[in-house]
Amino acid sequence: MSNTLYTLIFLLLTLSCIGKVLATEQPVATDPEARMSITQHSAKFNGKTVKYSVHAGDHFLYDEHRTPKANIYSTAYFADQQTSSERPILFIFNGGPGSSSVWLHMGVFGPKRVVLPSNAEPVGAPPYDLAHNPLSLIDIADMVFIDPVGTGYSHPLGKYQGKDFWGVKEDAVVMADFVRAFTRQHNLFNRPKYLVGESYGTTRAGAMVKELQEGWGTFDLSGVMLISSIVDFQTGDFNVGNDLPFITFLPTYAATAWYHNAIDRSQFANLEAFLQEVRDFALGEYATVLLKGSLASEAERESVLLQLKRMTGLSKAFLTRANLRINEFQFMKELKRDEGLAVGRLDSRYLGKESDLNAERFEADPSGYAIDGAYTALINHYMRTELNVKRNAQYHILSGQVFSNWNWLYERSARSQGFLNVTPFIAKAMRQNKDFRVFVGNGYYDLATPFFATEHSMNHNGIDPSRVTMKYYEAGHMMYIHEPSLIAIVNDMRQFLQAQ
């Protein structure tokens, strides 16, 4: 073999190796599964005709080595020719953890919404009603609905797995990464930005505030909007030795008993007056007896027992067996046990028939299975017929896999963390950002994230009450499925945003 041929073979092998090295070092900018659908629409909102575009699709996020780590699916709404630096952008997500953004998207904020009976009746089988939503805030704000990893169409990429994103800290980091990337892509740097979360989404919002607003190169926010809030888990975890939830849940038990006529309503002027009396009792006589424990006298215990019976409609025998401490799941089963019914957790206006009348927990949440089918059907229908998103993959509404594998430790150990509490992050944001404000929407009939627990969180942890807007609605966790509450909360949020 000639020297020329040897040289040629050597050069070809060298170039081949160099090509392989370069190929492994270059970031993967695209993926055959990455898709984006952009559609144009026009409709009337708040009395104004608005032309808008919808960007529904994938966003690739990268690690520090420029290796793809996650695909985040989102649906973004931009009003056409609305470029004012005063126009806010809302980053919206639900909770779970493990929930897609379908509930806020199709329940209150989006231009189309799922219409459900306002009187807490189950919807049954399709067809369901997908209606124009003239209350959408798109006339005053652009909106981005985000599905966290493992929900909707969002998923890990490459070597990354779900567990790399399924945790309080891990989730906050990747969701903050998305906000930064989306801001860069659409040049939203000089626009007011709000995080909007529901349920665990409010926990996520608190953790994201820390990721976005602390350190150098911060993304200062105009605020957070917390719907059915849970930001301090001590107020809601019924762990042995933690008496706080028995206090914070009591007003919602009372509201539920009021709604179902399980108490004598004639002795109270109205629901609000009744609940204020329950609040005063909960923080006073009731909290004192729980704190005293075995030091409480028989007379003190008897007085509390009679008040609990009067306010909740539960029997004296049950309250005695419960040692004056009412667990949420026991309450849901006990209130209407004699009628073979359980009340809902997400919305205690709902009732469900039960087969085991002696069980301590319901079969399933009546306020969950009453509405889930409609949201599942209509988000899929809407994406395919109006947003041109046609995929064979399942759109994950609510993932049990995400929830069951969630890492609840934000700090390094359970001992250093105690109960998960992101309220101090919000308080710090208020101290360091004079324009940071908080909107809180509460449902009186929400047994998942009770309003009195949220009041406790907002009255502690260094929160500035002058920059907190607290609103209440005669509905449950998703208060917007109740027509009067939908109108009320949209008006309240509109006023909150316009006051920036």
N, C-alpha and C positions, 0 to 999 in steps of 0.2 A: 504494500500500500504506500502510495507516494506521500511525501511530507505535506504536499498541498491538500490531499484528502484528509490527513490527520488534523491539519489546522482547521479545515472546514467543519469537521465533526466536533472538534473542541469548541469552536465558536458557537455552533448550534446548541450544544449542551449547555454552554454558559448562558446564552441568551434565554434558553428555556428555564433555567434555574432562577435567573434574575426576574423573569416574568412571573414565576410562582411566588417569589418573595414580595414583589410589588403588589401582586394580587391579594396576598394575605394582609398587607399593611394598609390597603385602601379601605375606607369605610364603605359599608354597604348602604348606598343612598336610597335604593328602591327595593321593592319586593314584589314578586308577581301577584301576591295576594292583596297588595295595598291598593285601595280604590277610593275615589272621591267623586261624589255626585253633586253637581251644582245646578240648582233649579231656580226659576224666577216665579214670583207670585205677587198678587195684589189683593188687598181686602181692606175693610174698614175696621179700625180699632179706636175706641174711645171717641167715636164720632169723626175720625179722620181717615181718609184713604191713604194707605201706606203700601208702597211698592217695596218688596224685599226679596233678598236672595237667601237660599238655604244651602249651606255647605255641610253635607253629611258624608262622613267617611273616616279614613284612617290617618293616624299621625304616628310616625316612628320616633321614639325617644332613644338616645344613645348614652352609653356609659362614658367614663373618662377616657377610655381607649378608643372612642368612636365606634364601638361595637353596638349594634342594635340590641336593645334590651326589652322594649315593650311597644306594642301597638295599642294606642288609645283611640277608641272610636268616639266621635263626638258629633253632635248636630248643632250647627251654629246658624243663628239668624241675624242678618245684617240689613237694616233699612237702607234702601238705595239713596245715594246722594246726601247721606247724613254723616258729615265728616267733622262736625263741631267737636272741639276738645272738651266741651262740657258734657257731651253725651256719654253716659256710663256704659260699661260693659259688665254683664253679670255672668260669673262662672258658677254654674248650677249643677248640683249633684244630690243624690239621695243617700241612703245609709246602709242599713243591714247590720254589720258590714256584709257585703255580697249582693247589694241591690244595684240595678241599673238606674238610670235617671228617668225612667218612664213615668213615675208618679208625678213629679213636678212638671215634667215636659208635657204630658197629656192631661194633667189635672188642673193646672192653674196658669202657667207661664206661656205655654206654646200657643200658636195661632189656631190650633185645633185641639179640642178637648173631649174626653170621654164623659158622656152625660149619664149620671146615675140618679136613682130616686133619692130625694132629699130626706125622706122619712126612714132611712136605714132599712129599706127592704132589699133583699138579695136580687141580683139581676137575672139569674138563670142562664139559659143557653142563648147563643146568637140567633138572630142578628142583634147587634148593639148599636147605640146611637153615637156616631162621631160627628160633632157639630163644630161650626165656626165659633171661635172664642173671641168675641168683640172686646173682652176684658184684658186680653194679652197686653203686656207692657211694651210691646215692640215699637209703639209710637214714641216712647221716651227713652228706650234702652235697647242695646244689642245684647243678645243672649247666647251662651254656649252651654249646651247640656253635655255633661261628661260622664262616660261610663268607665269606672275604675277597672283595673285588670281583673279578669275573671267574670265580668258582667257585660251585658250587651254583646258586642262583637270584639271587645278588647281582650288581648291575650299576651302572654310573654313571647319573646322572640329569641331565637338562637339557643345559647346555652342556659338562658334564664328560665326559671320555673316560677309557678304561682307563689310559692312560699317566699320568694325574694321580694314580693310586693304585698303579701297578706299579713299586715300588722299595723299597729297604730303609727309607728315611726316610718316604717317602710312605705306605707300607703301615702302618708303625708309628703314624703320626699318625691315620689313619682308623680303625684298629682300637682305638686308645686313645679316640678320640671315641665309638666304639660302647660301650665299657665305661662311660664317663661317662654317656652317654645312657640305657643300660640300667639303670644304678644309680639314676638320677633317676626313671625310669619306675616301677621296682619298689621304690623306697625301700630300697636295700641299703647305704646309707652306713655304717651301724654294724655291718656284718657282715665277718668275715674273708674276704679275697679272694685267690685264687690264679690265676695264669696257668699254663695247662697246654698245652705244645706238643710236637709230635713232629717230628723231622727239621728242615727249615728253620723249622718252627714254634718250635723252641728259639731260633733266631736272632731270629725275630719277637718272642718273649717277652723276650729281652734288650733289644731296641730299644724295646719297649713299656714296660718298666720305667723307662727313661730318660724317656719321654714322660709317664708317670703320676706318678713319684715325685720329679721334680726341679722346682724353682721353687715359687711360692706356689700355694695351692689344690690341694695334692697329693692323690693317692689313694695312701695308704700301703698296701702290700700285705703279706700274711703270708708270701708267698714265691712261688716258681716251681717247677713240676714239669716236668722236662726228660726226654723219652723219646727215646732214640736221638739224642743231642745233637750239634749242630755249632754252636759258638759262636765259634770262632776258625778262620778259613778257611786260615790258614797250615798248620795240621795236616793239611789234606786236599787242598790244591791242588797237583797235580803239575806245577808250573811249573819251567822250566829254572833251575837255581841254587838251588832250594829243596829241600834234602835231608830236611827234617823229616818229610814224609809217608812216605818210605821206612822211617823208624823207627817212626812211629805206626801204620802198617798191618801191620807184621810180625807182631805177636801174633795178629791176625785171620787172616792167611795161615796161620799155624801151626795155629790152631784149626780152620780149614777142612780142612787136610791131615789133622789128627787125625780129624775126623768122617768123612772119605771113605777112611780107612785108606791114605793115600798115604805115610805114614811108619811107622817101626817103633815102635808104641805100647808095646811091652813094656819099653822102657828108661825109661819114665816111670810114676810111681805112679798119677796120675790127671790129668784135664784141667787142673785148677787148678794143680797142682804144675808141670806142663809149661809152662803159660803164664807162671808166675812166672819160670821159667828163661829163657824167651824175652824177657820184659821186661828182665831183668838183662843179657842179652846185647845187646839192642837199645840200651839206654842206655849200655852199657860199650864192649865191643870193637867192635861194629858202628858205633855213633855215632862212635867215635874214628877208624876207618878212613875213613868218609865225610867227616868233617871234615878229615882230612889230605889227602884227594884224591890227587894224584900224589906226595905226600911219603910215602905209606904204602909200606912195603917189600913185596917179593914174598911174604915169609913171612907178613906180617900179612894181606895180601889172600887168600892161600891158606887161612889159618886161618878167616877170615870166610866164604869161599866154602864150605868144608866144613861149617861150622855152619849156613849158610843151606840147604844141600842137606839136611842132617839134619832141620831144623826145618820145612821147607816141602814137601819131596818133589819139588822142581823139579830138573831135570838140571843137572849141572855145566856142560855146554855152554851152556844157556840163561842161567844165572847169569853166566857169563863174558861172553857177548854183551851182557847187560844192564848190565855194569859194576857188578855187585853191587846194582843199584838196580831193584826190582821194581815196575813200574807196576800199579795195581789191575786195569785192563782186560786187560793182558797175562796177569796171574795167573789171572783168571777163565777165560781161554781156554786157557792152557797146562797147568793142573793135570791136566785129563782129556782133553787134545787127542788122545792116541793112541787113545782110545775114542770119538772123535767127539762129545764132550760138553763143555758149558760149565757152570760153576757160577754160581749166582745172585749178584747184587750186593746186593739188599736182604736176601737170606737165602741164604747160601752152602751151605745144606743142599740146596737145590733144584738139579736138573740139567736141562739142555735139550739136545736133539739139534741138531747144527749141520750145515749143508750145505757150507760152505767151511772145510775143516780147516786151511788155511794163514792164515786171517785173524787179525788181531791183536785184534779185538773180537768179541764175540758178536753174533748177529743181533738179539736182544732179550733182556731180562732174564728168565730162566726163572722167577724168583721173583715177577715182575710179572704175566706173562701166565697164570701158574698160578692166581692168585686174583682178578684184577681183575673177571672176569665175574660172580663170585658177589656181590661187594660192589656192583657196578653194578645188578644185578638186584634185590637184596634191599633196598637203600635206597629204590629207587623203589617196590617192592612195599609196603614198610612204611609209607611216607608216605601212599600211597593207601588202603590197607586199614585202618590203625590210627590215623593222625593226621589223616585227612580232608584231606590236601593233594593236590589233584587239578589239576595244571597241564599245559597242552600244551607249555610251554617245556621245553627240555632241562635236566636237572639236571647241571651240569658237574662230573664227578668229578675230573678232572685236566686242566687247560688248558695245552696247549703254547703257545698264543698269549700267555698271561700270562708263562710262563717265558722265551720267546724275546724278549720286550720288556721284561724286568726291568732296572731301573736298580740296579746293584750298588754304586754309590758312595753311601756314607752321608755322607762329608765332601764338600767342594767339589771336590776333585780327587783323582785316583788317587795322586798323589805325597804328598798330605797324609794319605791314608788308609792306604796300604800294603795289607796283607791285611785284609779285613773281620774285625773282632773286637769282639763285643759283651760279652765277658766283663768288661771293666772297668766296664761299666754295672751288672752284677750285683754286682761287688765294692763299688762305690760305694753301691748300695742297702743292702748289708749294713752298711757303715760308718755310714750315716745312719739306719738303722732296726734297732734292736736285736733285733726279733722276726722279721726277714726270714730265711727258711730256704730251702734248695734240696734238692730230691729229683732224683736222676739214675738213670734206668733204662737199662742197657746190655745189648745182645745180643752174645754171643761170636761169632756167625756173621754179623755185620752188616758188610758191606764198603762200605756207603755212608757210615756215620758210625761208624768203629771205636772200640771202648771205650778203647783206649790213647791215642787222640787226645783223647778227652774227659778222661781222667786228666791228660794234659798241661795241658789248659786249666784244669782245676780246681786244679792245683798251681802255677799261675802267676797273674799279673794281680791279685794282692791278694785273692783269695778266702779267706774265713775257713773253714778245713776243719772246724772244730768244728760248723758249722751246715750241712754238706753231708752228705746221706745217699746213698751210692753203692751200687747194687745191680746184680747180674749174673745173666743168664739164658742157658740153653743153647738159644738160638734166635737169630733174626736181627733185622732192623730193626723189624719188627712182631712182637715176641716173643710177643704175646698170641694169635697164631694157633697156637701150640704150647701144648696144654692144661696141662701141668705149669707152664710159664712164666706162663701167664695166672693161674693160681691163686696163684703166688708173687708176681707183681707187684701183684696186687690186695691181697693181705695186706700187702705192704710199703707200699703207698700208704695203706692204711687206718691202719696204725700211725703213719705220718708225719703224717697229718691229725689223728689223735686225740692226738698229742703236742703240738699247738699250745698 
